[in-house]
Amino acid sequence: MTIQTFEYLTYKQVAKRLGVTRQTIYRWIKNGKFPAPVKVGDQTVRFRMKDIERFENSLTAQYYRKR
């Protein structure tokens, strides 16, 4: 399986993109508020870019509904 870097992100990349810590991401996943990573190797997980974009869009939609 070939991983294309633009389609998958690491915990560190996701944290930086969202402006939160990795611990926050772990907590969101545990609470069911964030898309779970996918396993791409024996000990490697990554987040699908499309899942992260969907999450970001849901935050934007929530923001505008509250206004």
ABEGO torsion letter per residue (X at the ends): XBBBAAABBBAAAAAAAAGBBAAAAAAAAAAGABBBBBBABAABBBBBAAAAAAAAAAAAAAAAAAX
